[in-house]
């Protein structure tokens, strides 16, 4: 997996693309912790989101969880195939399982996110 | 995690086999081992094994035991034969009004050596302390013994089309024949995998199956023996997550959700748990009135048009009119869609009525559906399960 991923404490990942947008998904840890995913709701293209606000929701048999925007900006692309094929999240969470692409308001926000090693430390210390 | 949680004799097995342990009614219990959907489907297709040791197990004995329970339970206990189990409500008094304290299974076990009757009550973990307190407060001076045996025993449910055969296989020849021949809501002592067990043809999944009560020390070896025999044939250990989705598909009420202190049993489809005809128990007069004059919201099934679930507390709408509230809801693995149980106004309770569930400010179309959502195929000649 690429080392250029950044992570939010709420288990979303962000990958800055060369085109200036950032791809957002949820970590394999989160996918595994949720299990039995049955429903996902993603925002519409054009929606503006603020870091830390709900971007959509993901539902497992057991519970509904919010997906939070790790950075602020405008939704410029949505993985519309994903809600109909949620198993992709388990198979390829950092690739085909991406959720949205955001045009960041402030690229410096990325620096406030966790790098891979810090994120691994965070989830490694959580009860599973 | 809090160290004050109660633990069953099987907690070590759960933790060693990937059980995700949660606090359930004060007990450290597995909610799932892997996928709830896989556990659910294994129970429907082969067998599922559940640690239900957190349920309260109460032993009642003595010459006056039957008369005493007859005066307290909504279901007739007088005349109950050895080996029969009945689904009942436990009603009590709280602040001058009568309330439903719990739902329970009452069973008559073989008589004691001195010829006096022995009965058992299985109650919900969440209600055990107050049910025990209530029953103790009603004990007569003599003639009845009452013991909470929850902590000295364990309870294992084996459910699914292979369940009865698997358990019978592990029993001695005579016992095996008795287990196989056991009718629904019948119970028998039997030796299973070397353990002295009480085996009941009961469950909470909508499948055929049994529940076994054994001494606490016998629980882990018995669990391992059933797992060893059943694992190769598709039996899986199942957590409370699958237990909940299975009972929801089977249309079974859960105390604290469909059934509450103030519930009208007739409105929520539990009239079968109330024997009136001249009997007196706490709340019998109120229940007689409720039966004579049906009123209030009734329990229905809702089938949603989506995999997105409506959860407890969601409003049910007919147009703009609030007509009910969801009491339980989940994705139903056997059906591939979301279902719910709800209490709704009587004029929208007819099967086929189109309503909406309000899920986090979004409307989701649903249709009133007869309960249960799932009914197992019974073999020809098999007796229907009478509660």
Interface residues (C-beta under 8 A of the other chain):
Chain A: X35 X36 X38 X39 X41 X57 X59 X60 X61 X62 X64 X127 X128
Chain B: X1 X20 X31 X32 X34 X35 X36 X37 X241 X245 X306 X307 X308 X309 X311 X330 X331 X333 X338 X360
